[in-house]
Each structure stands twice: as C-alpha cells, then as structure tokens.
Amino acid sequence: MKADYFLDISIPEQRLAIIDNGRIICRYSVSTAKNGAGEQRGSECTPRGWHKVRAKIGTGQPLNAVFKGRRPTGEIYDEELGGRYPGRDWILTRILWLGGLEPGKNRYGEVDTCWRYIYIHGTPDESAIGLPASHGCIRMKNVDMLDLFSRVDAGIKVCIHE
C-alpha cells in the first residue's frame, strides 16, 4: 500500500475522498455522528485523527445485506424489514472496520476506535447522507459503499478531521 494513498473524511463537509499522491481520485457524501466529533467510548461521536482499515467485511454479499456483530444475518434490507425493526441501527452492504493509530487519542483505553466498533458502512437512511446522523460510524449510500470497498485494501490509512 502506498503511503500517499489514503481516505480523507471531513466532518464539516460530510465527505469522504480517496486521495492518491495529493489528488482526489473520487469523493462520496457521508453521514458522521449526530453528536459531532469525539473519541470517548459511549459518546456516540465520530473519532478524529489517523486510523487504518483493520478489516474489510462482507465480500460477496449482496447489496443491502444486513450485518449484526460484523456477520451477515442472511437478511436483505427492504422497507418491510425496516418497518418491523424501526429502532435498529442498520449496518448494510459492507463494513470497513476502523482502528485508531494514535495512542491516547483514538487507540487504547476509553478512546479506542476499534473497540468502539467504528465502521464505514452502508445505511438504509440514504436521505440523511450529507447530514450528521449516525451513532459514531461513517454511513454511506449502499452503492457508494460497494464502490469504495472495491477500491481500497485493508490497512489503508484514514484521516478523520474537523
């Protein structure tokens, strides 16, 4: 993996970009935490700083596949399923599980991004993309999640900033 190839997530712009050698390769609208930026466990905030994709989850699953505990449930999200579970925090299509790289800021102890289960993932609430609405994760449109997943490898660095 090239050191100058990374994901750049802007919380104020609600945007994720793939950067290669200083150039934007592609850009997606996202939804970060409705509680804003923050690293504390239980805060439901999006953690800032440098991270890496520690795992890619969902290869070969269909669009709108439902995940629980990072495992596919066998369900495919649709309005009827959503109506049966109105309060569920849906994780769909693919997961890029993030791990912090900065000890004391987003790694280890009460600020550990990995153990907060912070992901980049698909969502059924695509109307909220572009607005802060998540519980800490970075949500994407499902077709955008498929595209991003196909473009990156585990280990790619991720910068999340205000």
SULWO-V200183 format. One record per run of one state. SS is the DSSP state (helix for helix, strand for strand, loop for the rest). FROM is the first residue (numbers start at 1). LEN is the number of residues. If there is no record, write none. Layout:
# SULWO-V200183
ss=SS from=FROM len=LEN
ss=SS from=FROM len=LEN
This chain:
# SULWO-V200183
ss=loop from=1 len=4
ss=strand from=5 len=6
ss=loop from=11 len=4
ss=strand from=15 len=6
ss=loop from=21 len=2
ss=strand from=23 len=7
ss=loop from=30 len=1
ss=strand from=31 len=1
ss=loop from=32 len=1
ss=strand from=33 len=1
ss=loop from=34 len=3
ss=strand from=37 len=1
ss=loop from=38 len=8
ss=strand from=46 len=1
ss=loop from=47 len=2
ss=strand from=49 len=9
ss=loop from=58 len=7
ss=strand from=65 len=4
ss=loop from=69 len=2
ss=strand from=71 len=6
ss=loop from=77 len=2
ss=helix from=79 len=6
ss=loop from=85 len=6
ss=strand from=91 len=10
ss=loop from=101 len=2
ss=strand from=103 len=1
ss=loop from=104 len=3
ss=strand from=107 len=1
ss=loop from=108 len=1
ss=helix from=109 len=3
ss=loop from=112 len=2
ss=helix from=114 len=3
ss=loop from=117 len=2
ss=strand from=119 len=4
ss=loop from=123 len=3
ss=helix from=126 len=3
ss=loop from=129 len=5
ss=strand from=134 len=1
ss=loop from=135 len=3
ss=strand from=138 len=3
ss=loop from=141 len=1
ss=helix from=142 len=10
ss=loop from=152 len=5
ss=strand from=157 len=5
ss=loop from=162 len=1
